[in-house]
Amino acid sequence: MTPKKETTALHRDTLAVREAVARSQYGENSEALYLTSGYVQPSARAAAARFAGEEEGFTYGRYGNPTVASFEQRLAAMEGTEACMSTASGMSAILLMCMGLLKSGDHVLCSQSMFGSTIKLIGTDLAKFGVESTFVAQTDVSAWAAAVRPNTKLLFAETPTNPLTEVCDIRALADIAHQSGALLAVDNCFATPALQLPVTLGADIIMHSGTKYLDGQGRVMAGALCASQQLVTEKFLPVLKSAGMTLAPFNAWVVLKGLETLDIRMRAQSANALALGHWLEQCKSVQRVFYPGLASHPQHALAMRQQSGCGGAVLSFEVKADSPAQARERAFHVLDSMQVLSLSTNLGDTKTLVAHPASTSHGRLTDAQRQSAGVSQGLIRVAVGLEHIDDIATDLARGLETL
């Protein structure tokens, strides 16, 4: 965990390649990778002060690391928050957030269109410990307002959502949360700080799966919570020290370097996604395309305002079918016909990754939960990479044109 330095005079593109802890005595230009589980202390008195939090300094690998601190410092600067707490994965970041903010009897309000594992964690796993939850339509602001209870402590939205790319009104949800004394957390994995800054719209916590676009090449797992210094120090750090959802230094170093190219990758991949979305809308075997950058998207105007005029790099589409069983068969045919693109449930890679959410990322949900989230058997998600757009379309056409 590390606070944000005063870097308001620098642009985000500059912060993405410059923000980090101070260089060592060797003057390295590329941030150093510190592989150590422990730290030698200058004195017993200093060790006591550092472990008590009265003096700055690294004490133990589970509590902090210079490489990890560089990643946290850089991401916080890019998101515009005071501080950042990194974790071993995106899901561990959500667990850390919930453990730090919620207790038995508290209520959390979430979008019903969130990532399947998020719904499972909050709706099922945390329920065993007395945390109540309600899931509402992502885009219905009135539904969010109506679902708030006296014991509501947290509103949690993912925008755009996985996999239908639904966009919520961050400012409206922030107002609802703050009027009821709750906090608003936003999963910013799809847009990243390159395209969207939730804190400027009133969000209190920004959650990341660094495994995705922050890394950008599908190499390591990482997670993070960006928030105020008070939340990170008083709510998240104590849980991290006890529970140990610690980000490994090597993973932190990989994602730290990934942040340097985040902006150019996101804009190039978003341009490919927009072109692919237009192409898919012309395919006779495609029922519907879900992508915020398309004028056909229900929240297109809102997305263009919130996401710096860019739709992101993920889209989904439904194949035409007469029944759920046929839809699943046809979706599988498209996936199995690919020769270039990768059949993979991850996203954020420079390689285009294609998946069937209903049987993978949302496979652990009940049929009712999948229907509420709009995840049909004919839905295919495409995390668009940096291949030539003609090659991406041609590979998808192998299956779409032979249905």
PyMOL commands that set and color helices and strands:
alter all, ss='L'
color gray80, all
select helices_A, chain A and resi 12-18+44-51+66-79+90-101+116-129+141-147+170-179+192-195+198-201+229-243+249-259+262-281+300-306+324-337+357-359+367-373+389-400
alter helices_A, ss='H'
color red, helices_A
select strands_A, chain A and resi 2-3+83-87+107-111+132-136+152-158+183-187+205-209+223-227+286-290+314-319+342-343+353-355+379-383
alter strands_A, ss='S'
color yellow, strands_A
deselect
rebuild
show_as cartoon
